[in-house]
Amino acid sequence: MTDPPTPPTPPTPVDPLDERYGRRSQASRNRATLLAVVGVAALVAATTLVFAWNRSGPQLQVSVGAYRVVSDEETTVTFSVSKDVGVAAVCRVVAEDRSGTVVGSLDEPIPADQAQVSRTVTLRTRGRAVVGTIDSCAVVHG
């Protein structure tokens, strides 16, 4: 014979206000909150790792002592670099005009055998500079 039909499951009670205003159930709100918290925690962890990784290598400290605009075609820059012995670097020295455009640049190698290195470099410029500075210094690997 056949089994008697099972009665349909009664619908889950729904708060009429939830239905009217489109609110989600509490479980759905908790899930969204949990995902947001996990996402923010992952972003904070990734940012921390990037900063730690960038700071983990050899550190260079660079200071510009002076610059002198010699003529429309020449500027001198005096700078010093502090670093660990055994770390070689290269520093990009630039001269900029009044609008901030680079009118001369030079990559100056910094030897590994000294901890404190001072240099005065002469830049050939393609226009009158108003400032001479260090654009960047980076450790040379290898």
DSSP file (Angstrom, degrees, kcal/mol; ACC not computed):
  #  RESIDUE AA STRUCTURE BP1 BP2  ACC     N-H-->O    O-->H-N    N-H-->O    O-->H-N    TCO  KAPPA ALPHA  PHI   PSI    X-CA   Y-CA   Z-CA
    1    1 A M              0   0    0      0, 0.0     2,-0.4     0, 0.0     0, 0.0   0.000 360.0 360.0 360.0 179.1    0.0    0.0    0.0
    2    2 A T        -     0   0    0      1,-0.0     0, 0.0     3,-0.0     0, 0.0  -0.752 360.0-113.9-104.8 147.9    1.0    3.5   -0.1
    3    3 A D        -     0   0    0     -2,-0.4     3,-0.1     1,-0.1    -1,-0.0  -0.471  40.7-101.2 -73.8 147.9    2.2    5.6    2.7
    4    4 A P        -     0   0    0      0, 0.0    -1,-0.1     0, 0.0     0, 0.0  -0.452  48.6 -95.1 -67.5 144.2   -0.1    8.4    3.8
    5    5 A P        -     0   0    0      0, 0.0    -3,-0.0     0, 0.0     0, 0.0  -0.282  39.0-118.3 -60.7 141.6    1.1   11.8    2.4
    6    6 A T        -     0   0    0     -3,-0.1     3,-0.1     1,-0.1    -3,-0.0  -0.616  31.1-110.1 -82.2 140.5    3.3   13.8    4.8
    7    7 A P        -     0   0    0      0, 0.0    -1,-0.1     0, 0.0     0, 0.0  -0.406  41.1 -97.3 -68.4 145.7    1.8   17.1    5.8
    8    8 A P        -     0   0    0      0, 0.0     0, 0.0     0, 0.0     0, 0.0  -0.269  41.7-103.1 -62.2 147.5    3.7   20.1    4.4
    9    9 A T        -     0   0    0      1,-0.1     3,-0.1    -3,-0.1    -3,-0.0  -0.532  39.6-113.2 -71.2 132.8    6.2   21.7    6.7
   10   10 A P        -     0   0    0      0, 0.0    -1,-0.1     0, 0.0     0, 0.0  -0.421  39.0-100.6 -67.2 143.7    4.8   24.9    8.1
   11   11 A P        -     0   0    0      0, 0.0     3,-0.1     0, 0.0     0, 0.0  -0.258  42.7 -95.0 -62.8 149.7    6.6   28.0    6.8
   12   12 A T        -     0   0    0      1,-0.1     2,-0.1    -3,-0.1    -3,-0.0  -0.431  49.6-102.6 -63.8 134.3    9.2   29.6    9.1
   13   13 A P        -     0   0    0      0, 0.0     2,-0.5     0, 0.0    -1,-0.1  -0.397  41.1-161.0 -63.8 133.9    7.5   32.3   11.0
   14   14 A V        -     0   0    0     -2,-0.1     3,-0.0    -3,-0.1     0, 0.0  -0.950  21.6-118.7-119.2 133.8    8.5   35.7    9.6
   15   15 A D     >  -     0   0    0     -2,-0.5     4,-2.1     1,-0.2     3,-0.4  -0.566  21.5-137.4 -67.9 126.7    8.2   38.9   11.4
   16   16 A P  H  > S+     0   0    0      0, 0.0     4,-2.5     0, 0.0    -1,-0.2   0.834 104.0  54.1 -58.2 -32.4    5.8   41.0    9.3
   17   17 A L  H  > S+     0   0    0      2,-0.2     4,-2.6     1,-0.2     6,-0.3   0.884 106.2  52.2 -70.4 -36.4    8.0   44.1    9.8
   18   18 A D  H  >>S+     0   0    0     -3,-0.4     5,-1.4     1,-0.2     4,-0.9   0.932 113.5  44.4 -61.2 -44.5   11.0   42.2    8.4
   19   19 A E  H  <5S+     0   0    0     -4,-2.1     3,-0.4     1,-0.2    -2,-0.2   0.911 114.3  48.8 -66.4 -42.8    9.0   41.2    5.4
   20   20 A R  H  <5S+     0   0    0     -4,-2.5    -2,-0.2     1,-0.2    -1,-0.2   0.906 120.6  34.4 -65.3 -43.1    7.6   44.7    4.9
   21   21 A Y  H  <5S-     0   0    0     -4,-2.6    -1,-0.2    -5,-0.1    -2,-0.2   0.342 107.7-116.7 -99.9   6.6   10.9   46.6    5.2
   22   22 A G  T  <5 +     0   0    0     -4,-0.9    -3,-0.2    -3,-0.4    -4,-0.1   0.744  53.6 164.8  70.2  24.3   13.1   43.9    3.6
   23   23 A R      < -     0   0    0     -5,-1.4    -1,-0.2    -6,-0.3     2,-0.2  -0.448  31.3-127.8 -74.2 148.7   15.2   43.3    6.6
   24   24 A R        -     0   0    0      1,-0.1    -1,-0.1    -2,-0.1    -5,-0.0  -0.477  30.8 -89.7 -91.1 166.0   17.4   40.2    6.7
   25   25 A S     >  -     0   0    0     -2,-0.2     4,-1.8     1,-0.1     3,-0.2  -0.250  37.7-108.6 -68.9 163.4   17.4   37.6    9.3
   26   26 A Q  H  > S+     0   0    0      1,-0.2     4,-2.5     2,-0.2     5,-0.2   0.867 118.5  57.0 -61.4 -38.7   19.8   37.9   12.3
   27   27 A A  H  > S+     0   0    0      1,-0.2     4,-2.0     2,-0.2    -1,-0.2   0.891 106.5  49.4 -62.1 -39.3   22.0   35.0   11.0
   28   28 A S  H  > S+     0   0    0      2,-0.2     4,-2.0     1,-0.2    -1,-0.2   0.895 111.2  49.0 -67.3 -40.1   22.5   36.8    7.7
   29   29 A R  H  X S+     0   0    0     -4,-1.8     4,-2.2     2,-0.2    -2,-0.2   0.892 110.7  51.0 -65.9 -39.6   23.5   40.1    9.5
   30   30 A N  H  X S+     0   0    0     -4,-2.5     4,-2.4     2,-0.2    -2,-0.2   0.893 109.0  51.3 -64.9 -39.6   25.9   38.1   11.7
   31   31 A R  H  X S+     0   0    0     -4,-2.0     4,-2.4     2,-0.2    -1,-0.2   0.912 110.2  48.8 -63.9 -43.4   27.5   36.5    8.7
   32   32 A A  H  X S+     0   0    0     -4,-2.0     4,-2.1     2,-0.2    -2,-0.2   0.900 111.8  49.4 -64.1 -40.9   28.0   39.9    7.0
   33   33 A T  H  X S+     0   0    0     -4,-2.2     4,-2.3     2,-0.2    -2,-0.2   0.917 110.6  50.2 -64.3 -43.1   29.5   41.4   10.1
   34   34 A L  H  X S+     0   0    0     -4,-2.4     4,-2.5     1,-0.2    -2,-0.2   0.912 110.4  49.7 -62.2 -43.6   31.9   38.4   10.4
   35   35 A L  H  X S+     0   0    0     -4,-2.4     4,-2.3     1,-0.2    -1,-0.2   0.892 110.8  50.3 -63.1 -39.6   33.0   38.7    6.8
   36   36 A A  H  X S+     0   0    0     -4,-2.1     4,-2.3     2,-0.2    -2,-0.2   0.918 111.4  47.7 -64.9 -43.2   33.6   42.5    7.2
   37   37 A V  H  X S+     0   0    0     -4,-2.3     4,-2.4     2,-0.2    -2,-0.2   0.913 112.9  48.3 -64.4 -43.5   35.7   41.9   10.4
   38   38 A V  H  X S+     0   0    0     -4,-2.5     4,-2.3     2,-0.2    -1,-0.2   0.903 111.6  50.9 -64.4 -40.6   37.8   39.1    8.7
   39   39 A G  H  X S+     0   0    0     -4,-2.3     4,-2.0     2,-0.2    -2,-0.2   0.916 111.3  46.5 -63.6 -44.2   38.3   41.4    5.6
   40   40 A V  H  X S+     0   0    0     -4,-2.3     4,-2.4     2,-0.2    -2,-0.2   0.906 112.0  51.5 -64.9 -41.5   39.6   44.3    7.7
   41   41 A A  H  X S+     0   0    0     -4,-2.4     4,-2.4     1,-0.2    -2,-0.2   0.898 109.7  49.8 -62.7 -40.3   41.8   42.0    9.7
   42   42 A A  H  X S+     0   0    0     -4,-2.3     4,-2.4     2,-0.2    -1,-0.2   0.898 110.7  50.1 -65.3 -39.9   43.3   40.6    6.5
   43   43 A L  H  X S+     0   0    0     -4,-2.0     4,-2.3     2,-0.2    -2,-0.2   0.911 111.4  48.0 -64.6 -42.9   43.9   44.1    5.2
   44   44 A V  H  X S+     0   0    0     -4,-2.4     4,-2.3     2,-0.2    -2,-0.2   0.913 112.5  49.4 -63.9 -42.9   45.7   45.2    8.4
   45   45 A A  H  X S+     0   0    0     -4,-2.4     4,-2.2     2,-0.2    -2,-0.2   0.911 111.5  48.5 -63.7 -42.7   47.8   42.0    8.4
   46   46 A A  H  X S+     0   0    0     -4,-2.4     4,-2.1     2,-0.2    -2,-0.2   0.909 111.6  49.3 -65.0 -42.3   48.9   42.6    4.8
   47   47 A T  H  X S+     0   0    0     -4,-2.3     4,-2.3     1,-0.2    -1,-0.2   0.909 110.6  50.7 -62.9 -42.7   49.7   46.2    5.4
   48   48 A T  H  X S+     0   0    0     -4,-2.3     4,-2.5     1,-0.2    -2,-0.2   0.905 109.8  50.3 -62.1 -42.4   51.8   45.3    8.4
   49   49 A L  H  X S+     0   0    0     -4,-2.2     4,-2.6     2,-0.2    -1,-0.2   0.894 109.4  50.8 -64.0 -40.3   53.7   42.7    6.4
   50   50 A V  H  X S+     0   0    0     -4,-2.1     4,-2.3     2,-0.2    -2,-0.2   0.933 112.8  45.6 -64.3 -45.5   54.5   45.1    3.6
   51   51 A F  H  X S+     0   0    0     -4,-2.3     4,-1.7     1,-0.2    -2,-0.2   0.913 114.1  48.7 -64.2 -41.9   55.8   47.7    6.1
   52   52 A A  H  X S+     0   0    0     -4,-2.5     4,-0.8     1,-0.2    -2,-0.2   0.901 111.7  49.6 -64.4 -40.8   57.9   45.1    8.0
   53   53 A W  H >< S+     0   0    0     -4,-2.6     3,-0.6     1,-0.2     4,-0.5   0.906 110.3  50.1 -65.6 -41.7   59.3   43.7    4.7
   54   54 A N  H 3< S+     0   0    0     -4,-2.3     3,-0.4     1,-0.2    -1,-0.2   0.828 114.4  44.8 -66.1 -31.2   60.3   47.2    3.5
   55   55 A R  H 3< S+     0   0    0     -4,-1.7    -1,-0.2     1,-0.2    -2,-0.2   0.542  95.0  79.4 -88.5  -8.0   62.0   48.0    6.8
   56   56 A S  S << S+     0   0    0     -4,-0.8    -1,-0.2    -3,-0.6    -2,-0.1   0.729  81.3  74.1 -77.4 -21.6   63.8   44.6    7.1
   57   57 A G  S    S-     0   0    0     -4,-0.5    -3,-0.0    -3,-0.4     2,-0.0  -0.125 102.2 -58.3 -83.4-177.6   66.7   45.4    4.6
   58   58 A P        -     0   0    0      0, 0.0     2,-0.4     0, 0.0    -1,-0.2  -0.325  56.8-131.7 -61.1 141.7   69.7   47.6    5.1
   59   59 A Q        -     0   0    0     -3,-0.1     2,-0.4    -4,-0.0    25,-0.4  -0.784  15.9-160.8-101.1 140.9   68.8   51.2    5.9
   60   60 A L        -     0   0    0     -2,-0.4     2,-0.5    23,-0.1    23,-0.2  -0.957   1.3-161.9-116.4 137.0   70.3   54.3    4.2
   61   61 A Q  E     -A   82   0A   0     21,-2.4    21,-2.9    -2,-0.4     2,-0.4  -0.985  14.4-175.2-119.3 123.9   70.3   57.7    5.7
   62   62 A V  E     +A   81   0A   0     -2,-0.5     2,-0.4    19,-0.2    19,-0.2  -0.933   7.4 178.4-122.3 138.6   70.8   60.5    3.2
   63   63 A S  E     -A   80   0A   0     17,-2.3    17,-2.5    -2,-0.4     2,-0.6  -0.998  24.5-135.5-140.6 139.2   71.2   64.3    3.8
   64   64 A V  E     -A   79   0A   0     -2,-0.4    15,-0.3    15,-0.2     3,-0.1  -0.814  17.4-175.2 -90.7 122.7   71.9   67.1    1.5
   65   65 A G  E     -     0   0A   0     13,-2.3     2,-0.3    -2,-0.6    14,-0.2   0.878  62.1 -27.3 -83.7 -41.3   74.5   69.4    2.9
   66   66 A A  E     -A   78   0A   0     12,-1.7    12,-3.3     2,-0.0    -1,-0.3  -0.987  47.5-156.2-165.7 160.1   74.4   72.1    0.2
   67   67 A Y  E     -A   77   0A   0     -2,-0.3     2,-0.4    10,-0.2    10,-0.2  -0.979   9.3-164.4-141.0 154.8   73.7   72.9   -3.4
   68   68 A R  E     -A   76   0A   0      8,-2.6     8,-2.8    -2,-0.3     2,-1.0  -0.972  17.7-141.6-143.8 125.1   75.0   75.7   -5.6
   69   69 A V  E     +A   75   0A   0     -2,-0.4     6,-0.2     6,-0.2     3,-0.1  -0.776  23.4 178.9 -84.7 107.4   73.6   76.8   -8.9
   70   70 A V  E     -     0   0A   0      4,-1.3     2,-0.3    -2,-1.0     5,-0.2   0.896  59.9 -33.4 -79.0 -43.3   76.9   77.6  -10.8
   71   71 A S  E >  S-A   74   0A   0      3,-2.1     3,-0.7    56,-0.1    58,-0.5  -0.884  75.6 -73.9-159.7-173.9   75.3   78.7  -14.1
   72   72 A D  T 3  S+     0   0    0     -2,-0.3    55,-0.4     1,-0.2     3,-0.1   0.693 132.8  38.3 -67.0 -17.3   72.3   77.9  -16.4
   73   73 A E  T 3  S+     0   0    0      1,-0.1    52,-2.2    53,-0.1     2,-0.3   0.355 114.6  52.1-114.7   4.2   74.1   74.7  -17.4
   74   74 A E  E <   +AB  71 124A   0     -3,-0.7    -3,-2.1    50,-0.3    -4,-1.3  -0.991  46.3 171.6-151.4 137.0   75.6   73.5  -14.1
   75   75 A T  E     -AB  69 123A   0     48,-2.0    48,-3.6    -2,-0.3     2,-0.4  -0.996  18.1-149.1-139.4 140.0   74.6   72.8  -10.5
   76   76 A T  E     -AB  68 122A   0     -8,-2.8    -8,-2.6    -2,-0.3     2,-0.4  -0.889  10.0-167.0-110.3 144.5   76.7   71.2   -7.7
   77   77 A V  E     -AB  67 121A   0     44,-2.4    44,-2.7    -2,-0.4     2,-0.5  -0.998   5.1-161.2-131.6 129.1   75.2   69.1   -4.9
   78   78 A T  E     +AB  66 120A   0    -12,-3.3   -13,-2.3    -2,-0.4   -12,-1.7  -0.947  25.7 156.3-109.6 128.3   77.0   68.1   -1.7
   79   79 A F  E     -AB  64 119A   0     40,-2.7    40,-2.9    -2,-0.5     2,-0.3  -0.944  28.1-143.7-145.7 164.6   75.4   65.2    0.2
   80   80 A S  E     -AB  63 118A   0    -17,-2.5   -17,-2.3    -2,-0.3     2,-0.4  -0.976   6.3-156.6-133.8 150.3   76.3   62.4    2.7
   81   81 A V  E     -AB  62 117A   0     36,-3.0    36,-2.6    -2,-0.3     2,-0.4  -0.991   1.9-162.1-127.6 129.7   75.1   58.8    3.1
   82   82 A S  E     +AB  61 116A   0    -21,-2.9   -21,-2.4    -2,-0.4     2,-0.3  -0.946  31.3 136.0-110.1 133.3   75.2   56.8    6.3
   83   83 A K        -     0   0    0     32,-2.6     2,-0.2    -2,-0.4   -23,-0.1  -0.938  55.5 -71.0-160.3 175.2   74.9   53.0    5.9
   84   84 A D    >   -     0   0    0    -25,-0.4     3,-1.6    -2,-0.3    30,-0.1  -0.539  55.2-102.6 -76.0 145.2   76.3   49.7    7.1
   85   85 A V  T 3  S+     0   0    0      1,-0.2    28,-0.2    -2,-0.2    30,-0.1  -0.476 110.9  36.3 -63.8 138.7   79.8   48.8    6.0
   86   86 A G  T 3  S+     0   0    0     26,-4.2     2,-0.6     1,-0.2    -1,-0.2   0.353  91.0 111.0  96.5  -4.7   79.4   46.2    3.2
   87   87 A V    <   -     0   0    0     -3,-1.6     2,-0.3    25,-0.5    -1,-0.2  -0.913  51.2-161.4-107.0 116.7   76.3   47.8    1.7
   88   88 A A  E     +C  140   0B   0     -2,-0.6    52,-2.8    52,-0.5     2,-0.3  -0.672  15.1 176.2 -92.2 151.8   76.7   49.4   -1.7
   89   89 A A  E     -CD 139 110B   0     21,-2.3    21,-3.3    50,-0.3     2,-0.4  -0.906  24.9-140.7-145.2 171.0   74.1   51.9   -2.9
   90   90 A V  E     -CD 138 109B   0     48,-2.1    48,-2.3    -2,-0.3     2,-0.4  -0.990  16.4-159.8-137.8 132.9   73.4   54.2   -5.8
   91   91 A C  E     -CD 137 108B   0     17,-2.6    17,-3.5    -2,-0.4     2,-0.7  -0.937  12.4-140.0-116.6 134.0   71.9   57.7   -5.3
   92   92 A R  E     -CD 136 107B   0     44,-3.0    43,-2.8    -2,-0.4    44,-1.0  -0.836  18.9-163.2 -92.8 115.8   70.1   59.7   -7.9
   93   93 A V  E     -CD 134 106B   0     13,-3.1    13,-2.1    -2,-0.7     2,-0.3  -0.847  12.9-174.1 -99.5 132.6   71.0   63.4   -7.7
   94   94 A V  E     -CD 133 105B   0     39,-2.8    39,-2.7    -2,-0.4     2,-0.4  -0.922  22.2-151.7-130.7 154.0   68.7   65.8   -9.4
   95   95 A A  E     -CD 132 104B   0      9,-2.6     8,-2.8    -2,-0.3     9,-1.2  -0.985  21.1-163.3-119.0 134.7   68.5   69.5  -10.3
   96   96 A E  E     -CD 131 102B   0     35,-2.4    34,-3.3    -2,-0.4    35,-1.4  -0.904  10.0-135.5-122.1 148.0   65.1   71.1  -10.7
   97   97 A D    >   -     0   0    0      4,-2.5     3,-2.0    -2,-0.3    32,-0.2  -0.232  46.4 -79.8 -88.2-174.5   63.9   74.3  -12.2
   98   98 A R  T 3  S+     0   0    0     30,-0.4    31,-0.1     1,-0.3    -1,-0.0   0.792 130.6  51.1 -59.0 -30.5   61.4   76.7  -10.8
   99   99 A S  T 3  S-     0   0    0      2,-0.1    -1,-0.3     1,-0.0     3,-0.1   0.490 120.4-105.4 -87.0  -2.3   58.4   74.6  -12.0
  100  100 A G  S <  S+     0   0    0     -3,-2.0     2,-0.3     1,-0.3    -2,-0.1   0.474  72.2 144.6  92.1   2.7   59.8   71.4  -10.4
  101  101 A T        -     0   0    0      1,-0.1    -4,-2.5     2,-0.0     2,-0.5  -0.571  56.7-115.3 -76.2 136.0   60.9   69.9  -13.7
  102  102 A V  E     +D   96   0B   0     -2,-0.3    -6,-0.3    -6,-0.2     3,-0.1  -0.601  36.6 173.8 -72.6 121.3   64.1   67.9  -13.5
  103  103 A V  E     +     0   0B   0     -8,-2.8    23,-2.2    -2,-0.5     2,-0.3   0.422  67.5  12.8-108.8  -2.6   66.7   69.7  -15.7
  104  104 A G  E     +D   95   0B   0     -9,-1.2    -9,-2.6    21,-0.2    -1,-0.3  -0.915  63.0 176.3-167.9 144.9   69.7   67.5  -14.8
  105  105 A S  E     -D   94   0B   0     19,-0.3     2,-0.3    -2,-0.3   -11,-0.2  -0.991   5.2-175.7-152.1 157.9   70.3   64.1  -13.0
  106  106 A L  E     -D   93   0B   0    -13,-2.1   -13,-3.1    -2,-0.3     2,-0.7  -0.966  23.2-135.1-155.0 134.4   73.1   61.8  -12.2
  107  107 A D  E     -D   92   0B   0     -2,-0.3   -15,-0.2   -15,-0.2    -2,-0.0  -0.860  26.0-163.2 -93.3 116.0   73.3   58.3  -10.6
  108  108 A E  E     -D   91   0B   0    -17,-3.5   -17,-2.6    -2,-0.7     2,-0.2  -0.885  11.8-136.4-105.1 117.6   76.1   58.4   -8.1
  109  109 A P  E     -D   90   0B   0      0, 0.0   -19,-0.3     0, 0.0   -21,-0.0  -0.480  11.0-153.6 -72.5 141.9   77.5   55.0   -6.9
  110  110 A I  E     -D   89   0B   0    -21,-3.3   -21,-2.3    -2,-0.2     9,-0.0  -0.976  20.6-126.9-116.2 119.1   78.2   54.7   -3.1
  111  111 A P    >   -     0   0    0      0, 0.0     3,-0.5     0, 0.0   -24,-0.2  -0.195   4.3-133.8 -70.3 158.6   80.8   52.2   -2.3
  112  112 A A  T 3  S+     0   0    0      1,-0.2   -26,-4.2   -26,-0.2   -25,-0.5   0.622  90.9  77.3 -84.0 -14.3   80.3   49.4    0.2
  113  113 A D  T 3  S+     0   0    0    -28,-0.2     2,-0.4   -27,-0.2    -1,-0.2   0.515  89.2  57.4 -82.7  -3.4   83.6   49.8    2.1
  114  114 A Q    <   -     0   0    0     -3,-0.5   -27,-0.2   -27,-0.2     3,-0.1  -0.955  59.1-154.8-128.2 146.8   82.6   52.9    4.2
  115  115 A A  S    S+     0   0    0     -2,-0.4   -32,-2.6     1,-0.2     2,-0.5   0.815  90.8  39.8 -84.7 -32.9   79.8   53.5    6.6
  116  116 A Q  E    S+B   82   0A   0    -34,-0.2     2,-0.4     2,-0.0    -1,-0.2  -0.976  70.9 178.5-121.1 121.4   79.8   57.3    6.1
  117  117 A V  E     -B   81   0A   0    -36,-2.6   -36,-3.0    -2,-0.5     2,-0.4  -0.985   7.9-169.1-126.7 130.5   80.3   58.7    2.6
  118  118 A S  E     +B   80   0A   0     -2,-0.4     2,-0.3   -38,-0.2   -38,-0.2  -0.949  11.9 178.7-116.9 140.5   80.3   62.4    1.5
  119  119 A R  E     -B   79   0A   0    -40,-2.9   -40,-2.7    -2,-0.4     2,-0.4  -0.986  23.5-160.4-139.9 147.5   80.1   63.5   -2.1
  120  120 A T  E     -B   78   0A   0     -2,-0.3     2,-0.3   -42,-0.2   -42,-0.2  -0.987  25.1-175.2-122.6 119.6   80.0   66.7   -4.1
  121  121 A V  E     -B   77   0A   0    -44,-2.7   -44,-2.4    -2,-0.4     2,-0.5  -0.866  19.8-138.5-117.8 150.0   78.7   66.1   -7.6
  122  122 A T  E     -B   76   0A   0     -2,-0.3     2,-0.5   -46,-0.2   -46,-0.2  -0.928  17.6-158.2-108.4 125.4   78.4   68.4  -10.6
  123  123 A L  E     -B   75   0A   0    -48,-3.6   -48,-2.0    -2,-0.5     2,-0.5  -0.878  11.4-140.5-104.5 131.4   75.3   68.1  -12.6
  124  124 A R  E     -B   74   0A   0     -2,-0.5   -19,-0.3   -50,-0.2     2,-0.3  -0.781  28.9-161.2 -82.3 131.3   75.1   69.3  -16.2
  125  125 A T        -     0   0    0    -52,-2.2   -21,-0.2    -2,-0.5     3,-0.1  -0.825  27.9-145.2-118.2 155.9   71.6   71.0  -16.7
  126  126 A R  S    S+     0   0    0    -23,-2.2     2,-0.3    -2,-0.3   -53,-0.1   0.202  88.9   7.6-101.2  13.8   69.6   71.8  -19.7
  127  127 A G  S    S-     0   0    0    -55,-0.4     2,-0.4   -24,-0.2   -56,-0.1  -0.948 103.9 -59.0-175.3 172.5   68.2   74.9  -18.1
  128  128 A R        -     0   0    0     -2,-0.3   -30,-0.4   -55,-0.1     2,-0.2  -0.521  52.1-150.4 -71.7 123.7   68.7   77.1  -15.0
  129  129 A A        -     0   0    0    -58,-0.5   -32,-0.3    -2,-0.4     3,-0.1  -0.566  17.1-169.3 -87.2 155.7   68.1   75.0  -11.8
  130  130 A V  S    S+     0   0    0    -34,-3.3     2,-0.3     1,-0.3   -33,-0.2   0.448  74.2  25.8-117.9 -10.0   66.8   76.5   -8.6
  131  131 A V  E     -C   96   0B   0    -35,-1.4   -35,-2.4   -63,-0.1     2,-0.4  -0.994  56.9-158.8-152.5 147.2   67.5   73.5   -6.4
  132  132 A G  E     +C   95   0B   0     -2,-0.3     2,-0.3   -37,-0.2   -37,-0.2  -0.997  32.0 144.9-125.2 134.2   69.7   70.5   -6.2
  133  133 A T  E     -C   94   0B   0    -39,-2.7   -39,-2.8    -2,-0.4     2,-0.6  -0.893  51.2 -87.6-154.2 178.7   68.7   67.5   -4.1
  134  134 A I  E     -C   93   0B   0     -2,-0.3   -41,-0.2   -41,-0.2     3,-0.1  -0.902  28.4-172.8 -99.9 121.0   68.7   63.7   -3.8
  135  135 A D  E     -     0   0B   0    -43,-2.8     2,-0.3    -2,-0.6    -1,-0.2   0.896  66.2 -22.8 -78.6 -43.2   65.7   62.1   -5.6
  136  136 A S  E     -C   92   0B   0    -44,-1.0   -44,-3.0     2,-0.0     2,-0.4  -0.988  47.3-154.0-163.4 157.6   66.4   58.5   -4.2
  137  137 A C  E     -C   91   0B   0     -2,-0.3     2,-0.4   -46,-0.3   -46,-0.2  -0.994  19.7-177.4-136.5 136.9   69.0   56.2   -2.9
  138  138 A A  E     -C   90   0B   0    -48,-2.3   -48,-2.1    -2,-0.4     2,-0.2  -0.985  30.2-109.8-137.9 146.6   68.8   52.4   -3.2
  139  139 A V  E     -C   89   0B   0     -2,-0.4     2,-0.6   -50,-0.2   -50,-0.3  -0.523  30.3-136.2 -70.9 137.7   70.8   49.5   -2.0
  140  140 A V  E     -C   88   0B   0    -52,-2.8   -52,-0.5    -2,-0.2     2,-0.4  -0.883  18.7-153.9 -98.8 118.9   72.7   47.7   -4.8
  141  141 A H              0   0    0     -2,-0.6   -54,-0.0     1,-0.2   -52,-0.0  -0.742 360.0 360.0 -94.1 137.9   72.4   43.9   -4.5
  142  142 A G              0   0    0     -2,-0.4    -1,-0.2   -54,-0.0    -2,-0.0   0.452 360.0 360.0 105.6 360.0   75.0   41.6   -5.9
